[in-house]
Amino acid sequence: MAAERFLYLNSHGASLWSAGPAAPAPEIRFAGDDPQAPGQLADYLVRHAPDAVIRVVLDLPGEILHVDTAPKVGLRDRQRWGLRRLATLLPQPQLRTLRWRHQRGTHQALLAGFADPQAVLDWLEPLLAADIPIASVQSLALQADNLPGRLGLHLPRLLLVSHTGDGCLRYAWFRDGILHLARLVQLENDTAIEAGLARETRIVLDYLASIQQTGLNDRTTVLVLTAPGLQPAADMQFGDRVDVVHAGIGECACRLKLPATPDSRAFWLALARQGRNDYGRFALRRYWQYRQLRHGLTMTAVIACGMAAGIGAMSTWYIRQLDAERQQLAEQARQLQHTAAAIRLPVRIPAADVRALVENSRAIRQHMPLPDELMQKLLAVLAETPDFRLVTLDWQPDHHQPLPKGQPAPALPELDLRQPLGNWARLALQPARPAAPYRDQQAGFASLQARLQAAGLQVHQPSPPINVAPTVVLEGRHPLLDAQARFMLAVRLPPVAHAKTAR
């Protein structure tokens, strides 16, 4: 994964900080009065950190903050109103943003940006020309927006004071939890911080009172983030209505779950890692977004390959399991075959008895055909006759007479195989088209009888619904030709084959 770098920009120049699991540490510094410094910064990153991702943190004067109350309109109209107000306040489209806060039934719009963003773009354009990805562009003024809430300070009026190095004091004024004012005070150097802290704080409080941000009876809290370079005097007093609270940088970092550091600038940079992008639009962050997209596609491809490999491994394992089971079943079958081959019957059957049994079976098969033979021929003829539908089919063997009570059944050798034992089948047919003329139906019935005789079956007792001569013309519809009309006939296997076989 690419390493992160913090690019800290202030009025004195730019400093590059390395970001790791511990607190950010300074790496290199570039002077702001050197016109070649932006190019040197880009060359340094290309040579020493080609895969680094840059997070830009701005601590510059000239940042404008304005809070306005949106009208009570719909969401889309409110967004349009906010964008129009932002374009009116900051005509330059670069480095400006819009934040919303909902409080007490109203929507507060925080308009922030730089009136002259060219000072920042002079440092960022060489980085974009070198294809260096910029992950975010943030400012310390907007980072302080959520700091009191995360520290658990829900105060109606709060003035946050912090030291950001190079003789700079940053003030952030909160009213009802909303950031209303941000000010950057530039002193001579860090040695003048302790002496100028009380003076500059009083100036800021007087300015807030002049713009009616504080009243005579309003209590204000001044929170000073102390650091090794900023130790305010204990007797710093601003009146009865102003409470001064000191909080160490290390204590705040521990409460916010940040790496422990005594440096106030490292504290703000670590806080920037958890913050959101403020001023970085797509034009500034496009290379980082391209890298994120490529990383996402790579991870998707890796996951897809892993899933394919896993599915292939599971399929291979499953096939091997099936092959092992098949081999096991084959081995069991071979064992059963060997066991069956090793079995020897203890009793021997005489060959004459076996021969007699086979001859009796053949005789029964020849002289007493099963119903399958009759049914096969009959159904084959009916399948080729679409003019009639089979309604009922009754089958019974010939000479089927019950034995007298108490008389045992005769043994197999005593059966008289010379008598024909054919099978009878009685059919009830219905015309497929009941509305057809009766002459056509009778002709189809005669054709069916001819087909049955051609198939080797004997036809007996053909019975049409009514008996009339074929030449008689039936006018209209005959009352007997209704939907329940039946053509009856009986078929059987010819007994000639039985008689020949018996002789």
C-alpha atoms as one frame of an Amber mdcrd trajectory, in Angstrom:
protein
   0.000   0.000   0.000   1.279   3.497  -0.838   2.670   5.568   2.029   1.008
   8.824   3.002   2.654  12.215   3.235   1.273  15.406   4.750   2.011  18.630
   2.895   1.640  21.443   5.421   1.325  24.885   3.791   1.556  28.144   5.757
   2.767  31.654   5.105   6.406  30.586   5.697   6.437  27.866   3.045   5.756
  24.155   2.807   6.871  21.296   4.997   6.558  17.610   4.195   5.621  15.252
   7.009   5.733  11.471   6.927   2.641   9.628   8.126   2.893   6.244   9.767
   1.334   4.293  12.615   2.958   6.735  15.044   2.559  10.500  15.125   3.500
  12.439  11.967   7.155  13.470  11.812   8.750  16.308   9.789  10.700  15.177
   6.726  11.763  18.222   4.680  10.922  21.915   4.480  10.740  24.314   1.523
  10.877  28.090   1.869   7.902  30.070   0.696   9.931  32.972  -0.753  11.786
  30.676  -3.198  10.009  30.579  -6.600  11.667  27.207  -7.371  10.355  25.577
  -4.202   7.154  24.064  -5.744   9.167  22.382  -8.496  11.744  21.140  -5.992
   8.946  19.667  -3.898   7.556  17.756  -6.887  11.047  16.489  -7.850  11.681
  15.352  -4.285   8.444  13.367  -4.197   9.122  11.776  -7.592  12.622  10.667
  -6.524  12.079   9.655  -2.899   8.368   8.793  -2.679   7.009   7.907  -6.148
   4.086   5.922  -4.701   3.194   8.383  -1.953  -0.312   9.781  -1.474  -0.385
  13.445  -0.472  -2.791  15.007   2.020  -2.625  18.789   1.840  -3.264  20.738
   5.057  -3.669  24.522   4.750  -2.804  26.967   7.539  -2.925  30.175   5.526
  -4.439  33.611   6.085  -7.163  34.873   3.792  -9.637  32.055   4.449 -13.192
  33.392   4.528 -15.904  31.908   6.740 -19.503  33.028   6.597 -22.571  31.559
   8.305 -26.019  32.215   6.885 -29.503  30.875   7.582 -31.203  29.180   4.661
 -34.853  29.940   3.841 -37.460  27.318   4.638 -37.757  25.731   1.226 -37.305
  22.255  -0.209 -34.020  20.398  -0.283 -33.296  21.064  -3.945 -34.127  24.774
  -3.690 -32.047  25.030  -0.519 -29.047  23.505  -2.276 -29.422  25.933  -5.162
 -29.681  28.844  -2.753 -26.491  27.739  -0.984 -24.562  27.411  -4.244 -25.695
  30.858  -5.372 -24.604  32.373  -2.046 -21.249  30.603  -2.306 -20.672  31.875
  -5.855 -21.581  35.422  -4.768 -19.240  35.353  -1.774 -16.351  33.530  -3.509
 -16.321  34.032  -7.295 -13.269  31.797  -7.753 -14.479  28.185  -8.219 -11.295
  26.685  -6.752 -10.885  26.042  -3.030 -14.393  26.759  -1.792 -16.907  24.564
  -0.010 -20.371  24.526   1.531 -21.392  22.842   4.785 -24.843  22.464   6.305
 -25.924  22.313   9.921 -29.461  21.633  11.137 -30.228  23.303  14.442 -33.490
  24.294  16.136 -35.605  23.807  13.036 -33.348  25.936  10.822 -30.615  25.097
   8.343 -27.317  26.911   8.831 -25.003  27.164   5.812 -21.253  27.527   6.425
 -19.608  29.114   3.380 -15.828  28.729   3.363 -13.071  29.334   0.856 -10.093
  31.404  -0.206 -10.577  34.691  -1.987  -7.215  34.239  -3.764  -6.548  30.497
  -4.224  -3.561  31.045  -6.489  -1.148  30.925  -3.531  -2.245  27.354  -2.893
  -2.476  26.331  -6.546   1.147  27.409  -7.102   2.184  24.536  -4.825  -0.323
  21.996  -6.159   0.022  22.458  -9.924   3.602  21.016 -10.088   2.361  17.973
  -8.175  -0.448  17.434 -10.686   1.989  17.866 -13.567   4.128  15.077 -12.053
   1.046  12.782 -11.699   1.341  12.770  -7.916  -1.997  11.739  -6.351  -3.579
  14.197  -3.921  -6.013  12.480  -1.578  -7.510  15.534   0.146  -7.152  19.278
   0.657  -8.094  20.424   4.167  -7.700  23.518   6.299  -7.080  23.871  10.025
  -9.981  26.306  10.315 -12.508  23.711   9.122 -10.824  20.913  11.069 -11.637
  22.780  14.268 -15.351  22.687  13.351 -15.940  19.240  14.889 -13.243  19.385
  17.569 -15.358  20.700  20.514 -18.053  18.098  19.937 -15.508  15.273  19.837
 -13.914  16.573  23.041 -17.319  16.660  24.718 -17.446  20.453  25.040 -21.059
  21.423  24.356 -20.879  25.083  25.303 -22.988  27.952  23.953 -19.922  30.185
  23.391 -16.415  28.839  22.998 -13.148  30.386  21.807 -10.546  27.777  20.832
  -6.890  28.907  20.868  -4.036  26.754  19.540  -0.414  27.179  18.529   0.450
  25.878  15.055   4.171  26.721  14.987   6.254  29.406  13.266   4.872  32.034
  15.657   1.235  31.454  14.596  -1.823  31.505  16.838  -5.091  30.187  15.459
  -8.452  31.230  16.905 -11.783  29.504  16.239 -15.051  30.963  17.580 -18.056
  28.659  18.147 -21.556  29.794  18.930 -24.106  27.095  19.737 -21.704  24.507
  18.357 -21.374  26.203  14.935 -18.098  27.664  13.687 -18.641  31.373  13.006
 -15.156  32.858  12.909 -11.587  31.711  12.263  -8.560  33.951  12.644  -4.847
  33.375  12.119  -2.468  35.679  14.038   1.122  35.849  12.827   3.673  36.887
  15.475   7.383  37.480  15.093   8.508  34.022  16.264   7.695  31.319  18.784
   9.410  33.186  21.610   6.771  35.928  21.441   3.859  33.465  21.753   3.532
  33.529  25.533   3.723  37.340  25.659   1.318  37.870  22.773  -1.244  35.229
  23.770  -3.094  37.361  26.330  -2.934  40.445  24.133  -4.252  38.755  20.988
  -6.942  36.874  22.914  -8.248  40.127  24.386  -8.311  41.667  20.899 -10.365
  38.750  19.585 -12.811  38.957  22.515 -13.268  42.680  21.982 -13.903  42.090
  18.284 -16.544  39.458  19.062 -18.269  41.866  21.423 -18.212  44.600  18.776
 -20.001  42.409  16.218 -22.524  41.333  18.876 -21.395  37.751  19.076 -21.203
  38.066  22.883 -23.412  40.068  25.221 -22.774  41.660  28.588 -24.418  38.786
  30.463 -23.146  35.956  28.232 -20.527  33.621  29.657 -17.684  32.743  27.309
 -15.164  29.915  27.631 -11.616  30.247  26.277 -10.007  26.839  25.643  -6.219
  27.031  25.211  -4.495  23.947  23.799  -1.173  24.033  25.613   2.004  22.589
  24.162   5.711  22.751  24.976   5.895  25.928  22.890   2.780  27.496  24.421
   2.556  27.809  28.220   0.176  30.682  29.049   0.422  32.571  32.308  -1.730
  31.293  35.125  -3.037  34.777  35.899  -4.468  35.328  32.393  -7.852  36.903
  33.171 -10.374  38.592  30.876 -13.198  39.437  33.230 -15.853  37.732  35.314
 -17.801  36.464  32.290 -14.811  34.766  30.633 -13.585  31.350  31.814 -10.083
  30.280  30.767  -9.465  26.512  30.479  -6.083  24.918  29.655  -5.922  21.503
  27.931  -2.733  19.732  26.958  -2.166  18.519  23.412  -1.280  15.035  24.680
  -4.483  14.813  26.713  -6.614  15.843  23.721  -4.815  13.340  21.465  -5.483
  10.541  23.952  -9.154  11.484  24.170  -9.506  11.541  20.387  -7.594   8.213
  20.070  -4.754   9.843  18.152  -1.042   8.994  18.421   0.436  10.621  21.507
   2.507  13.662  20.580   3.588  16.851  22.376   3.776  18.802  19.088   0.681
  20.846  18.292   1.323  20.737  14.531   1.646  16.934  14.582  -1.628  16.849
  16.530  -3.454  18.816  13.832  -1.937  16.670  11.066  -3.019  13.462  12.802
  -6.477  14.985  13.150  -6.484  15.702   9.404  -6.220  11.970   8.692  -9.613
  11.467  10.353 -11.143  14.562   8.770 -12.955  14.841   5.489 -11.924  16.452
   2.248 -12.794  20.168   2.278 -11.432  21.844  -0.840 -10.231  18.958  -2.991
 -12.383  18.734  -6.106 -12.030  16.179  -8.872  -9.549  18.348 -10.777  -7.151
  18.193  -7.810  -7.853  14.617  -6.728  -8.255  12.876 -10.093  -4.989  10.902
  -9.942  -5.808   9.654  -6.465  -9.301   8.639  -7.589  -7.823   6.872 -10.625
  -5.485   5.008  -8.300  -8.369   4.070  -5.997 -10.357   2.816  -8.986  -7.394
   0.775 -10.214  -6.845  -0.609  -6.734 -10.531  -1.532  -6.504 -10.447  -3.281
  -9.886  -7.277  -5.124  -8.883  -8.836  -6.283  -5.631 -11.954  -7.368  -7.512
  -9.833  -9.364  -9.953  -7.870 -10.933  -7.085 -11.094 -11.869  -5.297 -12.543
 -13.304  -8.518  -9.372 -15.341  -9.128  -9.439 -16.533  -5.525 -13.060 -17.569
  -5.840 -12.327 -19.369  -9.113  -9.367 -21.149  -7.521 -11.489 -22.091  -4.512
 -14.292 -23.411  -6.717 -11.765 -25.375  -8.771 -10.206 -26.846  -5.631 -13.626
 -27.802  -4.275 -14.576 -29.386  -7.610 -11.314 -31.354  -7.677 -11.861 -32.541
  -4.124 -15.451 -33.516  -4.922 -14.378 -35.449  -8.035 -11.714 -37.254  -6.038
 -14.292 -38.154  -3.408 -16.629 -39.528  -6.082 -13.774 -41.493  -7.642 -12.858
 -42.941  -4.242 -16.483 -43.938  -3.628 -16.688 -45.492  -7.104 -13.545 -47.519
  -6.475 -14.901 -48.617  -3.109 -18.193 -49.752  -4.660 -16.321 -51.556  -7.445
 -14.201 -53.354  -4.870 -17.328 -54.382  -2.958 -18.903 -55.656  -6.196 -15.785
 -57.726  -6.970 -15.844 -59.193  -3.488 -19.525 -60.120  -3.873 -18.785 -61.688
  -7.257 -15.954 -63.768  -5.829 -18.170 -64.773  -2.901 -21.013 -65.814  -5.218
 -18.627 -67.768  -7.451 -17.294 -69.644  -4.455 -20.774 -70.830  -3.399 -21.500
 -74.492  -4.214 -25.027 -75.879  -3.946 -25.118 -78.821  -1.549 -27.963 -80.622
  -3.453 -27.634 -81.685  -7.070 -30.728 -81.539  -9.347 -31.090 -84.415 -11.834
 -30.730 -83.419 -15.477 -33.964 -85.233 -16.389 -36.005 -83.064 -14.000 -34.470
 -79.889 -15.399 -35.183 -81.056 -18.972 -38.805 -81.854 -18.117 -39.272 -78.454
 -16.484 -37.915 -76.666 -19.562 -40.153 -78.664 -21.910 -43.258 -77.914 -19.808
 -42.412 -74.180 -19.819 -42.062 -74.170 -23.600 -45.371 -75.987 -24.030 -47.200
 -73.531 -21.793 -45.654 -70.627 -23.705 -46.779 -72.025 -27.081 -50.293 -73.259
 -26.212 -51.299 -70.607 -23.707 -50.128 -67.230 -25.008 -50.064 -64.372 -22.594
 -52.342 -61.317 -22.966 -49.363 -59.255 -24.116 -49.442 -60.773 -27.612 -53.158
 -60.035 -28.106 -52.858 -56.555 -26.643 -49.855 -55.650 -28.756 -51.616 -56.532
 -31.993 -54.869 -54.903 -30.928 -53.284 -51.636 -29.787 -51.124 -51.474 -32.916
 -54.275 -51.534 -35.095 -56.134 -49.001 -32.914 -53.169 -46.613 -33.011 -53.484
 -46.477 -36.822 -57.265 -45.891 -36.694 -57.922 -42.277 -35.687 -61.642 -42.516
 -36.603 -62.536 -44.352 -33.360 -61.679 -43.927 -29.700 -61.401 -46.894 -27.347
 -63.963 -46.613 -24.525 -63.758 -49.983 -22.715 -61.667 -53.138 -23.085 -62.513
 -56.452 -21.354 -60.216 -59.474 -21.545 -60.670 -63.044 -20.323 -59.230 -66.438
 -21.329 -61.262 -69.177 -23.038 -62.577 -72.241 -21.168 -62.243 -70.392 -17.900
 -64.499 -72.475 -15.644 -64.146 -72.602 -11.853 -63.251 -75.935 -10.319 -65.876
 -77.752  -8.235 -65.720 -77.166  -4.536 -63.352 -79.553  -2.825 -61.683 -80.770
  -6.069 -57.929 -80.121  -6.194 -56.304 -78.414  -9.146 -54.858 -80.816 -11.715
 -51.129 -81.213 -11.933 -49.186 -79.712 -14.834 -48.573 -82.961 -16.773 -52.357
 -83.762 -16.734 -53.327 -80.572 -18.666 -54.733 -81.228 -22.117 -52.521 -79.063
 -24.307 -54.338 -80.205 -27.494 -57.316 -77.933 -26.783 -56.906 -74.329 -28.000
 -56.576 -71.928 -25.109 -56.897 -68.613 -26.939 -57.775 -65.249 -25.392 -60.847
 -63.053 -25.928 -60.958 -59.260 -25.911 -64.234 -57.307 -26.078 -64.031 -53.696
 -27.225 -66.390 -50.743 -27.037 -65.521 -47.982 -29.513 -66.872 -44.495 -30.029
 -66.522 -42.409 -33.212 -63.966 -39.656 -33.019 -66.449 -37.383 -34.845 -69.963
 -38.104 -33.574 -71.458 -35.517 -35.952 -70.151 -37.350 -39.050 -72.717 -39.165
 -41.283 -73.615 -42.618 -40.110 -72.663 -44.075 -43.494 -69.087 -42.800 -42.993
 -69.011 -44.190 -39.460 -70.200 -47.613 -40.629 -67.618 -47.605 -43.424 -64.877
 -46.771 -40.903 -66.087 -49.599 -38.639 -65.850 -52.052 -41.552 -62.355 -50.774
 -42.346 -61.331 -51.356 -38.715 -62.561 -54.977 -38.882 -60.524 -55.514 -42.042
 -57.390 -54.170 -40.368 -57.872 -56.410 -37.344 -58.207 -59.456 -39.595 -55.112
 -58.385 -41.546 -53.174 -58.261 -38.255 -53.979 -61.927 -37.590 -56.927 -61.505
 -35.230 -60.366 -63.060 -35.462 -63.301 -60.648 -35.297 -66.584 -61.891 -33.767
 -69.942 -60.323 -33.069 -69.476 -56.858 -34.647 -72.336 -54.742 -33.360 -72.967
 -51.177 -34.663 -75.330 -48.867 -32.732 -78.154 -49.479 -35.276 -78.533 -52.048
 -37.991 -79.537 -50.578 -41.305 -78.522 -51.397 -44.820 -75.574 -49.423 -46.182
 -77.747 -48.115 -49.006 -80.365 -46.615 -46.662 -80.177 -42.821 -46.416 -80.810
 -41.368 -42.941 -82.382 -37.953 -43.201 -81.434 -35.498 -40.448 -79.987 -36.895
 -37.277 -81.113 -40.316 -36.078 -82.098 -40.421 -32.385 -79.833 -43.423 -31.766
 -76.751 -41.608 -33.040 -76.065 -39.536 -29.957 -72.845 -38.844 -28.105 -73.149
 -42.224 -26.245 -73.224 -44.369 -29.433 -70.996 -47.491 -29.156 -69.569 -49.878
 -31.766 -69.045 -53.266 -30.115 -66.910 -56.180 -31.322 -64.881 -59.104 -29.958
 -61.439 -60.269 -31.122 -59.304 -63.270 -30.278 -56.123 -64.962 -31.324 -56.672
 -67.670 -33.943 -56.620 -71.212 -32.481 -55.104 -72.665 -35.637 -51.566 -72.264
 -34.373 -52.491 -74.073 -31.179 -53.960 -77.014 -33.040 -50.904 -77.341 -35.288
 -48.614 -77.142 -32.313 -50.636 -79.775 -30.453 -50.308 -82.237 -33.370
